[in-house]
Amino acid sequence: MVGRLQARTLLEKVEQTMESASDRDTKLQLICELLHHEVQYYDWVGFYLADRGSRELVLGPFLGDPTEHVRIPFGRGICGQAAERKETVTIQDVSREQNYLSCSPHVLSEIVVPILKDGHVLGELDIDSHSLSP
């Protein structure tokens, strides 16, 4: 589990990463690498970016196994639900979810954090784990 001290340290490292890189995709890729490296049970870390014209999420920078889910409609799967609701969704055991889009048979849990600006979903951070209830 990520403790408060580790979370604070991670946040500081993310802020440093945001300052060190110049373009959005490089920043997002570096954040993926940082989180994947720093938290041992983060097995897939990636960003989905909102395509507002289509109300779909489009796969952006990520680190982990490739996924076939490169476009996800709002409302579909855990990522789509988080975007539709505009709230973080934490799933401790994906096998209990009916609306789960499996990216890998190894994924056992997931957290999806929407990125909002002025009430609009710009994207989301998606983290998968091969551990139950991490």
C-alpha positions in Angstrom: 0.0 0.0 0.0 1.2 3.5 -0.8 1.7 5.3 2.6 1.3 9.0 3.1 5.0 9.6 3.1 5.4 7.6 -0.2 2.4 9.4 -1.7 3.9 12.8 -0.8 7.3 11.8 -2.2 5.6 10.6 -5.4 3.7 13.8 -5.8 6.9 15.8 -5.4 8.5 13.6 -8.1 5.5 14.1 -10.4 5.7 17.8 -9.9 9.4 17.8 -10.8 8.7 15.7 -13.9 6.1 18.2 -15.0 8.6 21.0 -14.7 11.4 19.0 -16.4 9.7 18.0 -19.7 8.5 20.5 -22.3 5.6 18.7 -24.2 2.5 17.0 -22.9 3.2 13.5 -24.2 6.7 13.4 -22.8 5.4 14.6 -19.4 2.7 11.9 -19.4 5.2 9.1 -20.5 7.6 10.2 -17.7 4.8 10.1 -15.2 3.9 6.5 -16.3 7.5 5.5 -15.9 7.8 7.1 -12.5 4.7 5.5 -11.1 5.5 2.1 -12.6 9.0 2.2 -11.2 8.1 3.5 -7.7 5.1 1.4 -6.9 5.8 -2.3 -7.2 2.2 -3.4 -7.7 1.5 -0.9 -10.5 1.9 -3.3 -13.5 0.3 -1.1 -16.1 0.2 2.7 -16.0 -1.2 4.8 -18.7 -3.2 7.8 -19.8 -6.4 7.9 -21.9 -7.1 11.3 -23.4 -10.6 12.5 -24.2 -11.7 13.0 -27.7 -14.5 15.3 -26.9 -16.1 15.3 -30.4 -16.8 11.6 -30.1 -17.1 11.2 -26.3 -14.4 8.5 -26.4 -11.1 8.0 -24.6 -8.0 7.5 -26.8 -5.0 5.7 -25.5 -2.1 8.0 -24.9 1.3 7.3 -23.3 1.5 4.1 -21.2 4.0 1.6 -19.7 3.1 -2.0 -19.5 1.8 -4.7 -21.8 0.1 -3.5 -25.1 -3.6 -3.3 -25.0 -6.2 -3.7 -27.7 -8.4 -1.0 -26.0 -7.1 2.0 -27.8 -10.5 3.8 -28.0 -13.1 3.4 -25.2 -16.5 5.1 -25.3 -17.6 7.0 -22.2 -19.6 4.7 -20.0 -18.0 1.5 -21.2 -15.7 -0.5 -18.9 -14.1 0.9 -15.8 -12.3 3.7 -17.8 -15.5 4.7 -19.6 -17.4 4.7 -16.3 -14.9 7.0 -14.6 -15.1 9.4 -17.5 -18.9 9.3 -17.6 -19.2 9.8 -13.8 -16.3 12.2 -13.6 -15.1 10.4 -10.5 -12.3 8.0 -9.5 -13.2 4.4 -9.7 -11.3 1.8 -7.7 -11.9 -1.9 -8.3 -10.2 -4.3 -5.9 -11.2 -7.4 -7.9 -12.0 -7.0 -11.5 -13.5 -10.5 -11.8 -16.5 -9.1 -9.9 -17.3 -6.4 -12.4 -19.8 -7.0 -15.3 -18.7 -4.0 -17.3 -14.9 -4.7 -17.1 -12.9 -4.5 -20.3 -10.0 -7.0 -19.9 -6.7 -5.7 -21.1 -4.8 -8.8 -19.8 -5.7 -12.0 -18.0 -3.1 -11.0 -15.4 -5.0 -7.8 -14.3 -6.8 -8.4 -10.9 -7.4 -4.8 -9.8 -7.6 -1.3 -11.3 -7.9 2.4 -10.4 -9.0 5.1 -12.8 -8.6 8.7 -12.0 -10.3 11.3 -14.3 -8.4 14.5 -15.2 -10.9 17.3 -15.1 -10.8 21.0 -16.0 -13.8 23.3 -15.6 -16.0 20.2 -15.2 -14.8 18.6 -18.5 -13.0 15.3 -18.7 -9.6 15.9 -20.4 -8.4 12.4 -19.9 -7.6 9.9 -17.1 -4.9 8.0 -15.4 -5.5 4.3 -15.5 -3.5 1.9 -13.3 -3.8 -1.9 -13.4 -2.3 -4.3 -10.9 -1.7 -8.1 -11.0 -2.5 -8.1 -7.3 -5.9 -8.2 -5.6 -6.8 -5.3 -3.4 -3.4 -3.6 -3.5 
